[in-house]
Amino acid sequence: AYKRFSELLPKEMRENACSARVPKSDILMLPELRANPFQHRICHVFSTSETGDDSMSFEDFLDMLSVFSDSATSDIKSHYAFRIFDFDDDGTLDRKDLEQLVNCLTGQGEDSRLSSAEMEQLIQNILEESDIDKDGTINLSEFQHIVSRSPDFARCGGLQG
Amino acid sequence: RDFQQADTEHLSRWKRWKRTSSKSLKKALSEVKGLSSYLVLWRHDIHSIEGKFGTGIQSYFSFLRFLVLLNFIIFILMFSFITLPIIISKYGLFNNTIVNISPKYIEDNCTIYEPSGNKGLVYFYTYLQDLLSGTGILEVTSLFYGYYTIDAIWISTMRYNLPLAYLLATFAYLALSLLWIIKRSVEGFKQNLVHDADPFQSYCNKVFAGWDFCITDPNAARLKHRSLQCELQTDLQEEKLKQKIAERTMKEKLRIYSLRIFINIIVLAILSGFFYSIYRVTVFSQENSNVSIRNDTRTDSANLLVQYLPSMVITLANFIGPLIFSFLIRFEDYTPAFEIKMTLLRCVFLRLANIGVLLFSLWSQISDCGTDKCKPCGYNYKLYPCWESDVGQEMYKLMIFDFIVILAVPLFVDFPRMLLVTHCSCKLVQWFGLQEFGISDSVLEIIYGQTICWIGTFFAPLLPAIATIKYFVIFYIKKICLKHTRKPAARPIRASSSNFFFLLVLLIGLILAFIPVGVSIARIPSSKACGPFRNFNTSWEVIPDTIVTFPTGLQQVLFGMASEAFAVPFFMI
């Protein structure tokens, strides 16, 4: 993992790789993240940079890899997944978050988005299934509850090496 | 990870080694799995089809792949147990005993069988005719039943009982197909159950866990996006339709049910019309083609047409039937998934019953014992000295014709249509448009071909090889056809339940194939003029004969097994 991190750094800074920070644009060059529709969110969630530029240090990088590895528990995975899906960082998944989530899933082009009626119906269904306290948003515990019953989640959240 | 590292320091050395070795083992296993998935036939092709056209069409192609493998294995089975020993022995490596007719069958007429091989000067045209109709030169090859005349093969001192092997291999391939299909459908059934059991969970599952984080290739990502979109849209559409159905009033329900009954009556009438025409055509074809062949007047090109008449009528019925059914079903107002199932059911019945009617008319001809025609031998020996080969030939003709049609339709219908639509911009042509990929029709085509193969393999042991090649070629043709001449379905269709349904229909085809083979083995007397069962009354008699030669203890056991008390519970389990 250290090797891959240092590969991302420009040559001059390789000696102090442990303390350097890699800008976001370089992180996105990683093959695993390149095709991922949640790439920006992932960078944002794992970055501990104070300046808000979403750059990542080596520890952040390690954190990210460990959450996505096979040996992370589903608690940790669902916790981080919740933070990734929470587009406005308000601690709950409301309608706007869900809408952005679905748009990320279906693709970036204009014709690959669901129509607004379909989107409405879909979000309604999702909230019906997962919103236990009926407040119109999904909080962390509801999310973890629904994800623990989902057979696909454990499978999909794994990155290689 | 920090926690993990801190942990390992506390553990003893033994446990540390165990942990690292289990980690590396896991890694090795996953690498092997990754590599072995490359060996799966057509993995990449099917994956790309899935992304572009949805899982419904992908299930069709993986079904095709399954059939290719099944046919290949059946072919290997038949070849190694039946054909190979004969070929080896004919080349003189082993001693063999040709079947000698026991004096029971004094009547010589039964044993006269002269297939007209390549005697004398033969025109090239007749080669082609033989290839297409399985007569003449092809008739005496190992393709057909008549080639297998050897009774036993002696390998040093062991006796390889060929008739028994033939029969057992037949049972084996039927059993193998049955078990394999059941195994596959059980997997699909489990998925189906899980899918339906938690319908209220499915949306969350798709949205929160839908993205595969292992995708690294942008193309693959695009495919995944599209398939997710298709799936979500399908689900939403079905839900809307279900709501609409639930809101129907009583009057509407009454109207719809009476309409459905009426349409079903029409469907039955059409089906019986088809069956009757097939029966008449088969009888006509058999009478006319037989007469001309026996008199060796094969220069008549109309003869080929007459021979292929049953195949042509069946194909025509298979083509028109689904069109009519899909037209009628629009009036019945079902959900899209159920519409597909209903049309499929009707088309399945049509196709399989067509084959059944053909075989029935063949048998009525063979066992036509009206005016003492079959007194000495038990079957109509004048017209059919080697009736198994004839049945095999009919199956062969059906298969070849099916193949030709599947090749010809894309070539002569789809490609010109595509060219027209892309180059000619007049309104009429644009309205006509490209054709959608009809999954149900395509699946039925291949199930129909597979049923023919199963029935025909008893009579023509090398038929599975032809079927393997045929499906192999069909895969590529359909793929090219799909990419260039079809547009994606306007209604994305869900595949998981369709997959199980295809296998169910295939199973019905297989069980239907049991009937003709079973009847031929057990009921109809085997030909005395050709084939390995000449010494026996019916083909089934090989087995009781062999059992009699076993030690008495074993005989008791086998008879006990065959008795009802044991067999029924055994089959249940």
Interface residues (C-beta under 8 A of the other chain):
Chain A: P31 E32 R34 A35 N36 P37 F38 L62 S66 F68 S71 A81 F85 L98 L101 V102 L105 T106 G107 Q108 S112 L114 E118 Q121 L122 N125 I126 E128 E129 S130 F143 I146 V147 R149 S150 P151 D152 F153 R155 C156 G157 G158 L159 Q160
Chain B: R1 Q4 V194 D198 F200 Q201 Y203 C204 N205 V207 F208 A209 G210 W211 D212 F213 C214 I215 T216 D217 P218 A220 A221 R222 H225 R226 L228 Q229 L232 Q233 L236 E239 K240
